[in-house]
Amino acid sequence: MKNITIMWVAAAVAAGLLAGCSSIDKPVGDATYRPANFDPSFTQGEASYTTSVFSILERQRRADTYKKIFDFCSGKFQTLGESNDGEKVHIRFACLPKNIAQTQSPYSIQQKSPSLY
């Protein structure tokens, strides 16, 4: 019976270590001080996750962080930069507006040249 209890505690500790940490660290400032024409579509922030010596864990934490950013932005986002302080990986991001995120960028649409006839 004691061995089963030890196994359950060990499993709980292992699950906690494998889960890791990812979070949205720095969303935009307090709503009180935002301008009246503030567009939440362009919200910027920073998310982070704990690094690991095991690449499979780090990939999972990165995927979890991307999902949290996607949920925070209610859709598509763009990464602005990334840094690693040895303990955590920090990802700076900007949420994209819904109309741009779901349609093709105007810069990627091939323009037709004017006809000379």
Summary of the structure (lengths in Angstrom):
residues: 117
radius of gyration: 21.2
end to end distance: 90.4
largest distance: 90.4
contacts: 244
relative contact order: 0.16
helix: 40%
strand: 22%
